[in-house]
Amino acid sequence: MPPTVAGFTARHIGTDAAAQATMLAAVGYASVDELVKAAVPASIHVDPRATSDIPAAATEAEALAELRELASQNRTARPMIGLGYYDTFTPSVIARNVLENPSWYTAYTPYQPEISQGRLEALINFQTMVTDLTGLATANASMLDESTAVVEGMLVARRASKSTSDVFLVDADALPQTRALLEHRAAALGIELQVVDFARQPGVEPAHRDETPATLPDAFGAFVQYPGASGRVWDPSDVVAAVHSAGGLVVAAADLLALTLLRSPGSFGADVAVGTTQRFGVPLGFGGPHAGYMAVRAGLERQLPGRLVGVSQDAVGHSAYRLSLQTREQHIRREKATSNICTAQVLLAVMAAMYAVYHGPDGLRAIAEDVATKTETLAAQLRGYGLTLVSDAFFDTLRVVVPGTADRVIERARALGYQLLRVDDATVGVSVDETTTAADLAAVATAFGLPDDGAPVDPEGAVPLASVPADLHRQDEYLQHPVFRMHRSETAMMRYLKALADRDYALDRGMIPLGSCTMKLNAATEMAAVSWPEFSRVHPFAPADDVIGYLAMIEQLETWLAEVTGYDTVSLQPNAGSQGELAGLLAIRGYHRANGDLERTVCLIPSSAHGTNAASAVLAGMKVVVVACDEAGNVDLDDLRAKIAAHADTLAALMITYPSTHGVYEHDVLEITQAVHDAGGQVYVDGANLNALLGYARFGDLGGDVSHLNLHKTFAIPHGGGGPGVGPVAAKAHLAPHLPSHPFAQRDDHAGGYTFEGGAISAAPYGSAGILPISWAYVRMMGGDGLRDATAAAVLSANYVAARLRRHFPVLYTGESGLVAHECILDLRPLREETGVTVDDVAKRLIDYGFHAPTMSFPVAGTLMVEPTESEDLAELDRFVEAMIAIKAEAIAVGAGEWPADDNPLVNAPHTAEAVVVEEWEHPYSRETAVYPVRALIRTKYWPPVRRIDQAYGDRNLVCACPPIEAFA
Ligand SMILES: *Cc1c(COP(=O)(O)O)cnc(C)c1O
């Protein structure tokens, strides 16, 4: 026999046939297929041929070649469209050491702060950068994009305002995509938007000062764009004062690069500042992913959505970082939720923060001055040629008046390799960025009709911000913390990034057995194309003809995802699972309303649901009614029927997760969905657990009308330390008209030939398109069979862990066959009863054994949820099982009084090197037990940088910006 070269599936799946045989023996089944068929209820099995349209698996080389071919169909024009998206130089040291480094991109959300100090420091740098530049007190880390951040800002204003008005004022010069999002989201919440031309308000712009002062309508808040979408730089102070005097709050979207030169939103009184950090070194990626930001003035910090990194201290009083105001997102409070953001944009926030660390305040200012100077130069050329600009006060964007010839100008520019913005047939927009050269300016000038005399446009003598009134020029300092000075050479930067990465535990060290999050392999081949300029340097509003490769890839991926889920069509626009939920629920809302069922607003949600479900329902304007679960963890059918009966005329939807967040395949799922349909409701199936189903059953066949998927769970997009994500929404045909559209969408039709007409849900038409090559490559290299094999291997691994640990920790829920799905919940409550050892102690002790803890106390308090995924090999699974068994024995010793309850390896975990390198060792267990409980650790030890972190201390003493260096001395 010739040697066989292992295909990608065998590289992706950690267990080979021999290992699987061993595991099957432990579980008690003869084959993997038999096991999965026993676990998945027979009534929902699909014929494997259902995945037939997915091409047979490509090799890694073939997939890369196909991606090269797709990439070559994108035209890498120079994007000068602006509207919140700018080309940027990603410093190579950041591209290589963050974006392309698994130590950063395979990390999980920092819920376990002791093993996350590196990324938490990076994120606190991000928060400091944002608070400094915006002039506000507290920033989070991070938002999904600028437009969703504006919506969140509107919601903060509504919560915090004392005004009873339902009106929110929107700047007429807002980004068009932001206006589209505001309209869609406000409608669902009963908020009335009023678009106001703030330029016509008193004192806004010198040209208008002589006009009669208009008064602003009564409102709970107002949104201003600064600088405006048109590029206009203006002074919002008077608008802010007027809104404040009526009891409203002001949300300002501000460009961070402009803020290095212009007065900060905080200085003119804005309550909330939002925006994007894309142009801080994060590639365009045809729309994302990029980190949005939000900062608030003092007094509003407890209203912030998203994650907030703060400083606390560890068990011995050392400063340490953690997520503040609750370990989990403070706002996802089920039906009382105010925001649904879960997965954010951590990896991109890290990149943007490091761009600021690398350039420092003077470097950023120099970049901004260069951009402003180049813009001024181009403006002078155009004006010299007799052209008029819409505004003479600008930073980086010009609006040029070209009556009747906009299309001609844009076509000429395009022929020269430049993308400009068509505002209307008489106006063209041009945006300059750090990558723009003098030759670019000259070429653009010729597109406007200036003679092409071959001379580059000379910035000599141009003064940045020449027409911006002096009182709008920034005077105060920013980024004065030493971190923005200390790492300016490439050597220092490389070492800083390495030092931070070394403090963290990511998939490049070992297993991250997180229930509900599917921390599977993010293969290097899948990641490769993300960095290619044909994918990374593409503006989201580029003309369709310039993005043919992207559109082809998107169409294929939509089609594949529709097929594997049993739906008719898919939108890739939502940029996280939470946003997919919202898009799906808003589609349901739109459908009911189109049918005249205005009163259908009740959303039934089982008590076991993920927190985002209820939060999304609230944000979709629905009323959440909780359905009980029975002792087996399944939806309580009697309670469901009772709730359906009680809300018969008002039922909008049921949101159900399949398999459930309890990790079991509910047998009654078809009965459940039928009951909802009989009552006129729609069924939303939360697809985050698709890794337990792919190739074996399909949501569409279970009675689902709509689902979101998490490509950052099931489809191999890395977790990035808490983002990015992609949360496509997949639906049946009747909901298709209500799926998200976008004002700048390059294409109207989607998988299956459907046209979407619902409101926008992300700032970019295809959301975080820049990372779609990852999921595309995953499906392409697995093929239909490989996807099915991955599911089987994942289910086998979970059942193997359950089978081996069951004697030590009860497995809380199983299906009728006694099997779990792709994850299992270990019940640690009996252990606590018996020994006093808590789930926290076990989680922290796992760090000493070289593991990331499983999901803690979700969905059931006092439990650990383990999802091993298909990618871990048997040796790693066994290492985990044995660690858990050893920790159990330690707990028993505590219970038996061998170690005191307040001084044992569990309560003292995790142990740092410092903890054991002490003159006098005073604990009743040895140093070896503390840090080398298993001999293999002597060579492979991960040393946590801090001891257990005091959560309450950090909330009492809220510090969310870089602490002084001495704090770590
Ligand atoms: C992860 C998850 C979500 C939310 O997805 P995000 O991308 O984090 O917004 C929703 N439901 C379930 C069951 C999940 O596991």
The ligand as an ORCA input file, in Angstrom:
! r2SCAN-3c Opt
* xyz 0 1
  C     -22.387     32.093     22.279
  C     -23.847     31.989     22.367
  C     -24.695     33.064     22.001
  C     -24.199     34.470     21.698
  O     -23.281     34.602     20.686
  P     -22.302     35.848     20.649
  O     -21.590     35.695     19.371
  O     -21.413     35.768     21.826
  O     -23.120     37.094     20.679
  C     -26.051     32.850     22.012
  N     -26.578     31.666     22.387
  C     -25.798     30.631     22.778
  C     -26.430     29.353     23.193
  C     -24.418     30.767     22.796
  O     -23.646     29.747     23.193
*
